[in-house]
Amino acid sequence: MKRFTFGACATLLFVVASLQTGQAYLRQSYVVDDTRVSVSWAQGRIDYFVSDRDAGGIGIDGLEAALQRATTSWTEAPGSTIAFQYRGRTSARPLELDGRNTVGFLRRPDLEGVLGVTATITDVVSGEVVESDLFLNSGTDWSVANEGETDRFDVESIALHEFGHMLGLGHSALGYFEVTDDDARLAAAEAVMFPFAFDPGNIAGRRLKADDIAGVAEIYPEGGHSANTATIRAHVQLEGREVFGAHVMAFNPVTGTMAAGFSLENGQVTITGLEPGPYVLRVEPIDDDDVASYFDEGPPVDLGFKNMFVDRLVYAERGATAGPIEITLEAR
C-alpha cells in the first residue's frame, strides 16, 4: 500500500455560480480500507520557512510580517495547543519536496482565479503530516497595508485561510453571496475557512471566527478544553438510511455565534468547542456549491433533501454532549 499521500487546497478568487448560505468547519481526511483518517501534525509546533525568491511585489519584510500575524492568530486561538515557529528565510520555492514547510509566492498564470494553494504530504496510515508548503499566486496584485489597498488582495487574510489548511482544516461553507446581473460577490463570511475570497481591498478575513476556532480546537485540544465547552451530536437519516455530507449548523441565538459539521458515512455529526447555551439546529444539502470543495473522497454526497430546522431548542451544557439528536430529513 502507498505509504504517503499528497493533497492540495486552494483559495478561489471568484465564484462561478450563484451560491447561497451554508456552513461548517471540516477536517481534512481521506478513506483507507473503509476507515476515515483525519490529517494532523503529531507535534505541537509547525516550523515554517519563507521563500525569498519572489516577494509578490510587496517586499520580503512585509511578507514576513503578514505571515507572522496570520500564524499568531491561529496560535492564539482559544482552546488549541498548536503553535507556529518561523525559522527564517530560504532560497527554496514552495512545492520543492525538501522536508521543509515553505511559504512564499509562485507565479502560476495557469491557475486562473486561484489566489493561494496549500499542498500537503501525509502518512496515509496515521494521518500525520510530513511536509506542507503554501504559496500565494504572484500573478495577482497583493497588499500588506494596515487598512488594505484598493484593487489588491490582502496577504494576511489569504495566508490565514491557507495556514488553516496547513493545520488540517478543510473548507467551511459558512458564507453569503450577493448576486446582481449574474455577477456574484462575497458579502459576508462567518468562517475564515470559507473557500472564496472577499473583493480586493477588503481586510475582513483577518480575524478567526467561532467556526474556525472550534475546528482547530477539535484537532489540537488543550487540556480541559472539553470540560469547559459543549458538544452537540446528531444522527441524520433520509428514508431509513444514513445521510452523507449534510450541513448541520448550530446557532446560538443568545451570542449570535455559530459552528457546524458535516454528517459522515454513518450519518453522524459531532460539533465540538461550543459555548454552553441554547442552540437552534438547521440542516441543509450542499446543493448550491461545488461538492468537491468539501468532499473529494467517500460515497456520493446526499443532495436530495429539503432544508429543515430541528423542531426543538437544544441546550448544550458545559463539559457535556447533547444528543445524539435524531434528525429525519424529508426528500424533495
Steps between C-alpha positions, in 0.01 A plus 500: 500500500620852423638645823462872421233708333507850352214747522445864412244765600444832326348840573287623212488849360146493370180299493393317190139449601244662725552378856281546806567451870665185633714407796745275679863451574633176363816307583718382214471122477510206261369146496733201543350149507154641582642706787509880490842630611532865608805713417701664780850579626633258760710768669361812664697740278523565127834641384486697176738691273429795270630491144692812397495409130188709425336749736191557287580868451457581871853443634627212711475695828133576446433140400670365813304733727163415341570126525603529863178688582300223334678219684467689830122510451489121481748454785291723728169331413340407837477131581779392265860399574647530150775755434694626200872577510660718233842356413625770262547555129587242240602508134273200436162547336171357625416154363864386500489169687787567739360407840436864593171688528556789261272802454533757223390616158488310173390642167233263373302660215365153419302508826255766391284620786713331768658727762676245718573129527612281790653165400547233766673163511340267753571155639191308385511258793518748788376821336816676620619790283853452366539827310271788406579787263290810439516746213319814397459563127728790406301548181256691725547849650567480876509732801624493859371851585336536842168612354529313172538646152244543225527239224751289699438181696602487864794267570412447866139400426587244234797366697277456809272276294788301350667448837168351612543237228857440619355430846266235358178694450295461185255753363209650688189590304401784728471794262247710319511633143314789345408441138420788263481474122654150511798637692565350845705659777570385853288712734581333834679198643473351846813290450850579377497152346228592250664420162426831324669834559359844565548764232840672464561760769291316759677396824201334671667160468773577754303382803414143596134426565333257741480232231877516433587498871276199567666317212863552604417426864346169396824396328742632767301532825667639808451331834161579646358628172225239484414563865447872436309476174195313374438245226197419286470165327238416238404205281360590158278267297297517181246231410653255748864541399789708632573828322853589392606864460204684655575837664389508861535850643477593868397864553501659845219762502640661817857566381437496125788256444484187290702190425412183317603171351428270208341159549738220404447151359314376808271804505666625817612860552674634810534874560756573771646808667166673548430765759249346743146616436191455281536413132278492195593221257457541127575235235550560129656330197807629316292548187605857420875446509779287353486177702867432420592808705405299808508127424723345235486148647232281646153406379292740286386802698125498570325800345140385461343641816337821615646759732363463851520631855494254789167567671640548850766712664808298600676600821870415505642481852858573598715187493218289360364370169143570393356218297524312285217703348310285251433700183273357232511695173230536240575410139432760233 
